[in-house]
């Protein structure tokens, strides 16, 4: 069953600086979006940023999910 599906799966991109930049920028954008949440200061604080540790971890996770989607989409259309 898996061998039949394998032919339709697009290739996974190799890790390079372009992929790293896309993931980093999407994580930064997600971090900037945390300033729009209602209660960003609930919980232990990050020493450098005015947000809490849970909000920071959630923003980084969301940024990685968005970045992976962008990388896979660009790979699928042949841009990367």
N, C-alpha and C positions, 0 to 999 in steps of 0.2 A: 504494500500500500504506500509506504513512504517513497519507494523508488519511482512510483508513478507520479507523485507530486513533485519530486525533486527536479524534474525537467522544467517546471513552471516557476520555480523560485528564482528571483533575480540574484545576481552575484552580490556578495557582501563586499563593501569597499575595503581596501587596505588602509591601515592607519597611516596618516601623513599629517603635515602641518595644516593643510586645509581643513581636514576633519577636526583637528584640535581647535582651530580658530572658530569654526562654526559652533562647536559645543561650548566653548568659552563665552562667545558673544551671546548665545541663547541663555546661558546661565546668568550672565550679567543682566540681561533684559528681565529675566524672571526675578532676579534680586531687586531690581529697580521697581518692579510691580508690587513688591511687598510693602512699599511705603503707602500703597493705596488700601491695604487691608484695615479692617475696623480696629482691631486691638493687636498691634504688632509688638507690644511691650509686655505681654503676658508670659511669664516664665523667666528663667535665667537669661541675663543679657550677654550679648556678644561685646567684648571689651572695645572694639573699634567702631562698630556700626550701631546705629540706634534701633536695632531690632533684637528680638529674642533668639535664642539658639534654635528652638523648634521652628520658628519662621524662616531662619536661615537655611536649615536642613531641608525644609519643604521647598524653598525656592530653588535650591541647588538640584534637588531631585526633579522638580518640574522642568527646570532648564535643561537637564540632561534628556528627559523624555522628549521635549520639543526639539532639541538638537539632533537626537537620533532620528526623529521623524524627518527633519530637514535633510540630513545626510542620506538617509535611505531614499527619499524622494528625488534628490538630485542625482543619486547614483542610478535610479531607475530610468530617469530621462536622459542619462548619459552626460550630464554636466560635470560630474566628478570622475 
